[in-house]
């Protein structure tokens, strides 16, 4: 697990909240890899604005996060000092743009770990000394192997479902066929 049993707080980027809302398994994955016990998930006013603009009901997103992760969810406002920090961060990091910079500034000001799938935002967080977790790379968790084997299979299945289905059918036992266990030795 990324975090032990100590209380730790997290700021979720808009993309993470939306992914959890669209697929509860994303929240389950995070819960398996990060101990959210006694934690608080922060959703900044910038994330609320972005989610609403994309047509999501923020209360539903918050409820889904709480149900799938089990952590308390709070909403936080971005202050003027955070906006100033966001502008500073944008000037120092080319991968950062308006909106994401406010979310990063919020995470810095609240001393929370940023959780984002946005590689540019994750890079900026690392450069600014902010703790960051990217759920897209959690299965291989800093081993340096790139995508996990399972993720590669899933990606291939999405790109070429007919090929995968044909291959899966070829691996199924035909009526009357038996498994020869010595084949696996």
ROSE-4610 file (N, C-alpha, C; in Angstrom, 1 decimal, always signed):
// ROSE-4610
residu = [X/X/X/X/X/X/X/X/X/X/X/X/X/X/X/X/X/X/X/X/X/X/X/X/X/X/X/X/X/X/X/X/X/X/X/X/X/X/X/X/X/X/X/X/X/X/X/X/X/X/X/X/X/X/X/X/X/X/X/X/X/X/X/X/X/X/X/X/X/X/X/X/X/X/X/X/X/X/X/X/X/X/X/X/X/X/X/X/X/X/X/X/X/X/X/X/X/X/X/X/X/X/X/X/X/X/X/X/X/X/X/X/X/X/X/X/X/X/X/X/X/X/X/X/X/X/X/X/X/X/X/X/X/X/X/X/X/X/X/X/X/X/X/X/X/X/X/X/X/X/X/X/X/X/X/X/X/X/X/X/X/X/X/X/X/X/X/X/X/X/X/X/X/X/X/X/X/X/X/X/X/X/X/X/X/X/X/X/X/X/X/X/X/X/X/X/X/X/X/X/X/X/X/X/X/X/X/X/X/X/X/X/X/X/X/X/X/X/X/X/X/X/X/X/X/X/X/X/X/X/X/X/X/X/X/X/X/X/X/X/X/X/X/X/X/X/X/X/X/X/X/X/X/X/X/X/X/X/X/X/X/X/X/X/X/X/X/X/X/X/X/X/X/X/X/X/X/X/X/X/X/X/X/X/X/X/X/X/X/X/X/X/X/X/X/X/X/X/X/X/X/X/X/X/X/X/X/X/X/X/X/X/X/X/X/X/X/X/X/X/X/X/X/X/X/X/X/X/X/X/X/X/X/X/X/X/X/X/X/X/X/X/X/X/X/X/X/X/X/X/X/X/X/X/X/X/X/X/X/X/X/X/X/X/X/X/X/X/X/X/X/X/X/X/X/X/X/X/X/X/X/X/X/X/X/X/X/X/X/X/X/X/X/X/X/X/X/X/X/X/X/X/X/X/X/X/X/X/X/X/X/X/X/X/X/X/X/X/X/X/X/X/X/X/X/X/X/X/X/X/X/X/X/X/X/X/X/X/X/X/X/X/X/X/X/X/X/X/X/X/X/X/X/X/X/X/X/X/X/X/X/X/X/X/X/X/X/X/X/X/X/X/X/X/X/X/X/X/X/X/X/X/X/X/X/X/X/X/X/X/X/X/X/X/X/X/X/X/X/X/X/X/X/X/X/X/X/X/X/X/X/X/X/X/X/X/X/X/X/X/X/X/X/X/X/X/X/X/X/X/X/X/X/X/X/X/X/X/X/X/X/X/X/X/X/X/X/X/X/X/X/X/X/X/X]
num = [1/1/1/2/2/2/3/3/3/4/4/4/5/5/5/6/6/6/7/7/7/8/8/8/9/9/9/10/10/10/11/11/11/12/12/12/13/13/13/14/14/14/15/15/15/16/16/16/17/17/17/18/18/18/19/19/19/20/20/20/21/21/21/22/22/22/23/23/23/24/24/24/25/25/25/26/26/26/27/27/27/28/28/28/29/29/29/30/30/30/31/31/31/32/32/32/33/33/33/34/34/34/35/35/35/36/36/36/37/37/37/38/38/38/39/39/39/40/40/40/41/41/41/42/42/42/43/43/43/44/44/44/45/45/45/46/46/46/47/47/47/48/48/48/49/49/49/50/50/50/51/51/51/52/52/52/53/53/53/54/54/54/55/55/55/56/56/56/57/57/57/58/58/58/59/59/59/60/60/60/61/61/61/62/62/62/63/63/63/64/64/64/65/65/65/66/66/66/67/67/67/68/68/68/69/69/69/70/70/70/71/71/71/72/72/72/73/73/73/74/74/74/75/75/75/76/76/76/77/77/77/78/78/78/79/79/79/80/80/80/81/81/81/82/82/82/83/83/83/84/84/84/85/85/85/86/86/86/87/87/87/88/88/88/89/89/89/90/90/90/91/91/91/92/92/92/93/93/93/94/94/94/95/95/95/96/96/96/97/97/97/98/98/98/99/99/99/100/100/100/101/101/101/102/102/102/103/103/103/104/104/104/105/105/105/106/106/106/107/107/107/108/108/108/109/109/109/110/110/110/111/111/111/112/112/112/113/113/113/114/114/114/115/115/115/116/116/116/117/117/117/118/118/118/119/119/119/120/120/120/121/121/121/122/122/122/123/123/123/124/124/124/125/125/125/126/126/126/127/127/127/128/128/128/129/129/129/130/130/130/131/131/131/132/132/132/133/133/133/134/134/134/135/135/135/136/136/136/137/137/137/138/138/138/139/139/139/140/140/140/141/141/141/142/142/142/143/143/143/144/144/144/145/145/145/146/146/146/147/147/147/148/148/148/149/149/149/150/150/150/151/151/151/152/152/152/153/153/153/154/154/154/155/155/155/156/156/156/157/157/157/158/158/158/159/159/159/160/160/160/161/161/161/162/162/162/163/163/163/164/164/164/165/165/165/166/166/166/167/167/167/168/168/168/169/169/169/170/170/170/171/171/171/172/172/172/173/173/173/174/174/174/175/175/175/176/176/176/177/177/177/178/178/178/179/179/179/180/180/180/181/181/181/182/182/182/183/183/183/184/184/184/185/185/185]
x = [+0.8/+0.0/+0.9/+0.4/+1.1/+1.2/+0.2/+0.1/-0.2/+0.4/+0.1/-1.2/-1.3/-2.5/-2.6/-1.6/-1.7/-2.7/-3.3/-4.3/-3.5/-4.0/-3.4/-4.6/-4.4/-5.4/-5.0/-6.0/-5.8/-6.6/-6.1/-6.8/-7.0/-8.3/-8.6/-8.7/-8.0/-8.1/-9.5/-10.0/-11.3/-11.4/-10.3/-10.4/-10.5/-10.0/-10.1/-11.5/-12.1/-13.5/-14.4/-14.2/-15.1/-14.9/-13.6/-13.3/-14.0/-14.0/-14.6/-16.1/-16.7/-18.1/-18.5/-17.7/-18.1/-17.8/-16.8/-16.5/-16.1/-16.9/-16.6/-15.3/-14.9/-13.7/-12.5/-12.5/-11.4/-11.2/-12.3/-12.3/-11.8/-12.3/-11.9/-10.4/-9.8/-8.4/-7.6/-8.0/-7.4/-7.4/-8.6/-8.7/-7.8/-7.6/-6.7/-5.2/-4.8/-3.5/-3.1/-4.2/-3.9/-4.9/-4.3/-5.2/-5.8/-7.1/-7.9/-8.6/-8.3/-8.9/-8.6/-9.6/-9.4/-8.9/-9.0/-8.5/-9.7/-9.3/-10.2/-9.8/-10.8/-10.6/-11.1/-10.2/-10.5/-10.9/-12.0/-12.3/-12.3/-11.5/-11.3/-12.4/-12.6/-13.7/-13.4/-12.1/-11.7/-12.2/-12.1/-12.6/-14.1/-14.8/-16.2/-16.6/-16.0/-16.3/-16.1/-15.0/-14.7/-15.7/-16.0/-17.0/-18.4/-18.8/-20.1/-20.1/-19.0/-18.9/-19.0/-18.6/-18.6/-19.9/-20.8/-22.2/-22.4/-21.4/-21.5/-22.1/-22.9/-23.5/-22.5/-21.9/-20.8/-21.2/-22.5/-22.9/-22.9/-23.3/-23.2/-21.8/-20.9/-19.5/-18.9/-19.3/-18.8/-19.3/-20.6/-21.2/-20.6/-20.3/-19.7/-18.2/-17.5/-16.2/-16.2/-17.1/-17.3/-17.7/-18.6/-19.1/-18.0/-17.2/-16.3/-15.0/-14.6/-13.3/-13.5/-14.7/-14.9/-14.3/-13.8/-13.2/-14.2/-14.0/-14.8/-14.4/-15.4/-15.2/-15.5/-14.6/-14.9/-14.6/-15.3/-15.1/-14.3/-13.4/-12.5/-12.4/-12.4/-12.3/-10.9/-10.6/-9.3/-9.3/-8.3/-8.2/-7.3/-7.3/-6.4/-5.0/-4.5/-3.1/-2.8/-3.8/-3.6/-3.6/-4.4/-4.4/-3.0/-2.4/-1.1/+0.0/-0.2/+0.8/+0.6/-0.6/-0.9/-0.2/-0.3/+0.4/+1.9/+2.4/+3.9/+4.2/+3.4/+3.7/+3.7/+2.7/+2.6/+3.9/+4.4/+5.6/+6.9/+6.8/+8.0/+7.9/+6.7/+6.5/+5.7/+6.3/+5.7/+4.5/+4.5/+3.4/+2.1/+2.2/+1.0/+0.3/-1.1/-1.9/-3.0/-3.6/-4.7/-5.7/-6.2/-7.1/-6.4/-5.5/-4.6/-3.7/-3.3/-2.4/-3.1/-4.4/-5.1/-5.3/-5.6/-5.7/-4.4/-3.3/-2.0/-1.7/-2.0/-1.8/-2.7/-3.9/-4.8/-4.1/-3.6/-3.0/-1.8/-1.0/+0.2/-0.2/-1.2/-1.7/-2.3/-3.0/-3.6/-2.7/-1.5/-0.6/-1.2/-1.9/-2.5/-1.8/-1.9/-1.4/-2.3/-1.8/-2.6/-2.8/-4.0/-4.3/-4.8/-4.0/-4.4/-3.9/-4.7/-4.3/-3.6/-3.6/-3.0/-1.4/-0.7/+0.7/+1.4/+0.9/+1.5/+1.3/+0.2/-0.1/+0.7/+0.9/+1.7/+3.1/+3.6/+5.0/+5.2/+4.3/+4.4/+4.3/+3.5/+3.4/+4.8/+5.4/+6.7/+7.7/+7.7/+8.7/+8.5/+7.3/+7.0/+7.2/+7.5/+7.7/+6.4/+5.3/+4.0/+3.9/+3.4/+3.2/+2.1/+2.3/+1.4/+1.2/+0.0/-0.3/-1.0/-0.5/-1.2/-1.8/-3.2/-3.8/-3.5/-3.2/-2.9/-1.6/-0.7/+0.5/+0.5/-0.5/-0.5/-0.3/-0.8/-0.5/+1.0/+1.8/+3.2/+4.0/+3.3/+3.8/+5.4/+5.9/+7.3/+8.3/+7.9/+8.8/+9.6/+9.0/+9.6/+9.4/+8.3/+8.0/+7.0/+6.6/+5.6/+4.3/+3.5/+2.2/+2.3/+1.4/+1.4/+0.9/+1.2/+0.8/-0.7/-1.4/-2.9/-3.3/-2.8/-3.2/-2.9/-1.8/-1.5/-2.5/-3.0/-4.0/-5.3/-5.7/-6.9/-6.8/-5.7/-5.6/-5.7/-5.1/-5.2/-6.7/-7.3/-8.7/-9.6/-9.3/-10.1/-9.8/-8.6/-8.2/-8.6/-8.5/-8.8/-9.7/-10.9/-11.8/-12.0/-12.1/-12.3/-11.2/-10.0/-8.8/-8.7/-9.0/-8.9/-10.0/-11.2/-12.3/-12.0/-11.4/-11.0/-9.9/-8.9/-7.9/-8.4/-9.3/-9.9/-10.7/-11.5/-12.2/-11.3/-10.1/-9.2/-8.6/-8.6/-8.0/-9.0/-10.3/-11.3/-11.3/-11.6/-11.7/-12.9/-12.7/-13.8/-14.5/-15.7/-16.4/-15.6/-15.4/-14.6/-13.2/-12.7/-11.3/-11.0/-9.8/-9.3/-8.0/-7.8/-6.6/-5.5/-4.4/-3.3/-2.4/-2.4/-1.6/-0.1/+0.4/+1.9/+2.3/+1.4/+1.8/+2.3/+1.8/+2.1/+3.4/+4.0/+5.2/+6.4]
y = [-1.2/+0.0/+1.2/+2.3/+3.5/+4.2/+4.1/+4.8/+3.8/+3.9/+3.0/+3.4/+3.1/+3.3/+4.8/+5.6/+7.0/+7.8/+8.7/+9.6/+10.4/+10.5/+11.3/+11.8/+13.0/+13.7/+13.8/+13.8/+13.8/+14.8/+15.4/+16.3/+15.6/+15.4/+14.7/+15.7/+15.4/+16.2/+15.8/+16.7/+16.5/+15.1/+14.8/+13.5/+12.3/+12.3/+11.2/+11.0/+12.1/+12.1/+11.6/+12.1/+11.7/+10.2/+9.7/+8.3/+7.4/+7.8/+7.0/+7.1/+8.2/+8.3/+7.4/+7.3/+6.5/+5.1/+4.7/+3.3/+3.1/+2.5/+2.3/+1.5/+0.7/-0.1/+0.8/+2.0/+2.9/+3.2/+3.5/+3.7/+2.5/+1.3/+0.1/-0.1/+0.2/+0.0/+1.0/+2.2/+3.1/+2.7/+2.2/+1.7/+0.5/-0.3/-1.5/-1.1/+0.1/+0.5/+1.6/+2.3/+3.4/+3.2/+3.3/+3.2/+4.5/+4.6/+5.8/+5.9/+4.9/+4.9/+6.2/+6.8/+8.1/+9.2/+9.1/+10.1/+11.0/+12.2/+13.1/+13.4/+13.3/+13.6/+15.0/+15.9/+17.3/+17.4/+18.1/+18.5/+20.0/+20.6/+22.0/+22.7/+23.9/+24.7/+24.6/+24.5/+24.4/+23.1/+22.0/+20.7/+20.7/+21.4/+21.5/+22.2/+23.3/+24.1/+23.2/+22.5/+21.7/+20.6/+19.9/+18.8/+19.3/+20.4/+21.0/+21.4/+22.0/+22.4/+21.2/+20.0/+18.8/+18.1/+18.6/+18.1/+17.1/+17.0/+16.1/+16.8/+16.1/+16.6/+16.3/+17.4/+17.3/+16.5/+16.6/+15.8/+14.3/+14.0/+12.5/+12.0/+12.9/+12.5/+12.3/+13.2/+13.2/+11.9/+11.6/+10.4/+9.2/+9.1/+7.9/+7.7/+8.8/+8.7/+8.2/+8.8/+8.3/+6.9/+6.4/+5.0/+4.0/+4.4/+3.4/+3.5/+4.6/+4.7/+4.6/+5.1/+5.1/+6.2/+7.2/+8.3/+9.5/+10.4/+11.6/+12.5/+13.2/+14.1/+15.5/+16.5/+17.9/+18.7/+19.9/+20.8/+22.0/+22.4/+23.5/+24.6/+25.8/+27.0/+27.4/+27.8/+28.3/+29.8/+30.1/+31.5/+32.3/+33.6/+34.5/+34.2/+33.8/+33.4/+32.1/+31.2/+30.0/+30.4/+31.3/+31.8/+32.4/+33.2/+33.7/+32.6/+31.6/+30.5/+29.7/+29.6/+28.9/+29.6/+31.0/+31.7/+31.5/+31.5/+31.3/+29.9/+28.9/+27.5/+27.4/+28.1/+28.1/+28.7/+29.7/+30.3/+29.4/+28.5/+27.6/+26.3/+25.9/+24.5/+24.5/+24.1/+24.2/+23.2/+22.2/+21.2/+21.6/+22.7/+23.2/+24.3/+24.2/+25.3/+25.7/+26.8/+27.4/+26.3/+26.3/+25.2/+24.2/+23.5/+22.5/+23.2/+24.4/+25.1/+25.4/+25.8/+26.1/+24.8/+23.7/+22.4/+22.1/+22.3/+22.0/+23.0/+24.2/+25.2/+24.9/+24.4/+24.0/+22.8/+21.8/+20.7/+21.1/+22.1/+22.6/+23.3/+24.2/+25.0/+24.1/+23.1/+22.2/+21.0/+21.0/+19.9/+18.5/+18.4/+17.1/+16.5/+15.2/+14.5/+14.6/+15.1/+15.2/+13.9/+13.6/+12.3/+12.8/+12.5/+12.9/+11.9/+11.8/+11.0/+11.8/+13.1/+14.0/+14.0/+13.5/+13.4/+14.8/+15.8/+17.1/+17.7/+17.5/+17.9/+17.1/+15.8/+15.0/+15.4/+15.7/+16.2/+17.5/+18.4/+19.7/+19.6/+18.6/+18.4/+17.9/+16.9/+16.4/+17.5/+18.4/+19.5/+20.5/+20.6/+21.6/+21.0/+19.7/+19.1/+18.7/+18.6/+18.1/+16.6/+15.9/+14.5/+14.3/+13.3/+13.0/+11.5/+11.1/+9.7/+9.7/+8.9/+8.8/+7.4/+7.3/+6.0/+5.2/+5.8/+5.1/+4.2/+4.6/+3.8/+3.0/+3.0/+2.3/+0.8/+0.1/-1.4/-1.7/-0.8/-1.1/-0.3/+0.6/+1.3/+1.5/+2.4/+2.8/+1.7/+0.6/-0.5/-0.1/+0.8/+1.2/+0.3/-0.5/-1.5/-0.9/+0.3/+0.9/+0.3/+0.0/-0.6/-2.0/-2.4/-3.7/-4.7/-6.0/-7.0/-7.0/-6.9/-6.9/-5.7/-4.5/-3.3/-3.4/-4.1/-4.3/-5.2/-6.2/-7.1/-6.4/-5.6/-4.8/-3.8/-3.1/-2.2/-2.9/-4.1/-4.8/-5.2/-5.7/-6.1/-5.0/-3.8/-2.6/-2.3/-2.3/-2.0/-3.1/-4.3/-5.5/-6.5/-6.2/-7.2/-8.5/-8.4/-9.6/-10.6/-10.0/-10.9/-11.6/-10.8/-11.4/-12.5/-12.2/-13.1/-14.4/-14.3/-15.5/-16.3/-15.6/-16.3/-16.9/-16.3/-16.8/-18.1/-18.1/-19.3/-20.4/-20.1/-21.2/-21.8/-21.1/-21.6/-22.4/-22.3/-23.0/-24.5/-25.3/-26.8/-27.1/-28.0/-28.5/-29.6/-29.9/-31.0/-32.3/-33.0/-34.2/-34.0/-32.8/-32.5/-32.5/-32.9/-32.9/-32.1/-31.6/-31.0/-32.0/-32.0/-32.9/-32.1/-32.5/-31.7/-31.8/-32.8/-32.9/-31.8/-31.3/-30.2/-28.9/-28.8/-27.6/-27.8/-28.9/-29.2/-28.7]
z = [+0.0/+0.0/+0.0/-0.6/-0.7/+0.6/+1.4/+2.7/+3.8/+4.9/+6.0/+6.7/+8.0/+8.7/+9.2/+9.0/+9.5/+8.7/+9.3/+8.6/+7.6/+6.4/+5.4/+4.5/+4.0/+3.2/+1.8/+0.9/-0.5/-1.2/-2.3/-3.2/-4.5/-4.9/-6.1/-7.2/-8.3/-9.5/-10.1/-11.0/-11.6/-12.3/-13.0/-13.8/-12.9/-11.8/-10.9/-10.4/-9.9/-9.5/-10.5/-11.8/-12.9/-13.2/-13.2/-13.4/-12.4/-11.1/-10.1/-10.3/-10.7/-10.9/-12.1/-13.1/-14.3/-14.1/-13.2/-13.0/-11.6/-10.8/-9.4/-9.2/-10.2/-10.0/-9.9/-10.4/-10.2/-8.7/-8.1/-6.6/-5.9/-6.3/-5.6/-5.8/-7.0/-7.2/-6.3/-6.2/-5.3/-3.9/-3.5/-2.1/-1.8/-2.8/-2.6/-2.5/-3.1/-3.2/-2.2/-1.7/-0.8/+0.4/+1.6/+2.8/+3.0/+2.8/+3.0/+4.3/+5.2/+6.5/+7.3/+7.8/+8.6/+7.7/+6.4/+5.5/+5.1/+4.5/+4.0/+2.5/+1.6/+0.2/+0.0/-0.5/-0.8/-2.3/-2.5/-3.9/-3.9/-4.7/-4.8/-5.6/-5.4/-6.1/-7.6/-8.0/-9.5/-10.0/-9.3/-9.7/-9.8/-8.8/-8.9/-10.1/-10.4/-11.6/-12.9/-13.0/-14.2/-14.4/-13.3/-13.3/-13.7/-13.2/-13.5/-15.0/-15.4/-16.8/-17.8/-17.3/-18.1/-18.0/-17.2/-17.0/-15.9/-15.0/-13.8/-12.6/-11.9/-10.7/-9.6/-9.0/-8.1/-6.8/-6.4/-5.2/-5.5/-6.7/-7.1/-7.2/-7.7/-7.8/-6.4/-5.5/-4.1/-3.4/-3.6/-3.0/-3.5/-4.9/-5.4/-4.9/-4.7/-4.1/-2.7/-1.9/-0.5/-0.4/-1.3/-1.3/-1.7/-2.8/-3.3/-2.5/-1.9/-1.2/+0.3/+0.8/+2.2/+3.0/+2.3/+3.0/+3.1/+4.0/+4.1/+2.9/+2.3/+1.2/+1.7/+1.4/+1.7/+0.5/+0.4/-0.7/-0.1/-0.9/-0.4/-1.5/-1.0/-2.0/-2.2/-3.4/-3.8/-3.4/-2.6/-2.1/-3.1/-2.8/-3.6/-3.5/-2.4/-2.3/-3.1/-3.2/-4.0/-5.5/-5.9/-7.3/-7.6/-6.7/-6.9/-7.0/-6.1/-6.2/-7.5/-8.0/-9.2/-10.4/-10.4/-11.5/-11.4/-10.2/-10.0/-10.6/-10.2/-10.7/-12.2/-12.8/-14.3/-14.9/-14.3/-14.8/-14.7/-13.8/-13.5/-14.2/-14.6/-15.1/-16.4/-17.5/-18.8/-19.0/-18.2/-18.3/-17.6/-17.0/-16.2/-16.9/-16.8/-17.4/-16.4/-16.7/-15.9/-15.6/-14.4/-13.9/-13.1/-13.8/-13.1/-12.1/-12.5/-11.6/-10.3/-10.3/-9.1/-8.3/-8.9/-8.2/-7.5/-8.1/-7.5/-6.4/-6.6/-5.5/-4.3/-4.6/-3.5/-2.7/-3.4/-2.8/-1.9/-2.5/-1.8/-0.5/-0.6/+0.5/+1.6/+1.3/+2.3/+2.7/+2.2/+2.5/+2.3/+1.2/+0.8/-0.3/-0.5/-1.6/-2.8/-3.9/-5.2/-5.8/-6.2/-6.9/-8.3/-9.3/-10.7/-11.7/-12.8/-14.0/-15.0/-14.8/-15.8/-15.6/-16.6/-16.5/-16.4/-17.1/-17.0/-15.6/-15.0/-13.6/-12.6/-12.8/-11.9/-12.0/-13.2/-13.3/-12.6/-12.8/-12.1/-10.6/-10.1/-8.6/-8.1/-8.9/-8.5/-8.5/-9.5/-9.6/-8.4/-8.0/-6.9/-5.5/-5.5/-4.2/-3.5/-4.3/-3.8/-3.9/-2.9/-3.0/-4.1/-4.9/-6.0/-6.2/-6.5/-6.9/-8.2/-9.2/-10.5/-10.5/-10.4/-10.4/-11.7/-12.8/-14.0/-13.9/-13.0/-12.9/-11.5/-10.8/-9.5/-9.7/-10.7/-10.8/-10.8/-11.4/-11.5/-10.5/-9.7/-8.6/-8.5/-9.4/-9.4/-9.6/-10.2/-10.5/-11.8/-12.6/-13.8/-15.0/-14.9/-15.9/-17.0/-16.8/-17.7/-17.3/-18.4/-18.1/-17.6/-16.7/-16.2/-17.3/-17.2/-18.2/-18.4/-17.2/-17.3/-18.1/-17.9/-18.6/-20.1/-20.5/-21.9/-22.5/-21.8/-22.3/-22.5/-21.5/-21.6/-22.7/-22.9/-24.0/-25.3/-25.5/-26.7/-27.0/-25.9/-26.0/-26.5/-26.0/-26.4/-27.9/-28.3/-29.7/-30.7/-30.3/-31.2/-30.5/-30.3/-29.5/-30.3/-31.7/-32.5/-32.4/-32.4/-32.3/-30.9/-29.9/-28.5/-28.4/-28.9/-28.8/-29.5/-30.7/-31.5/-30.7/-30.2/-29.4/-28.2/-27.5/-26.3/-26.6/-27.7/-28.1/-28.4/-29.0/-29.4/-28.1/-27.0/-25.8/-24.9/-25.3/-24.6/-24.9/-23.9/-24.1/-25.0/-26.0/-26.8/-26.1/-26.4/-25.8/-25.9/-24.8/-24.7/-24.5/-24.6/-24.4/-22.9/-22.5/-21.1/-21.0/-19.8/-19.5/-19.2/-19.8/-19.5/-18.6/-17.3/-16.3/-16.5/-17.1/-17.3/-18.3/-19.0/-20.0/-19.2/-17.9/-17.2/-16.3/-16.4/-15.5/-16.1]
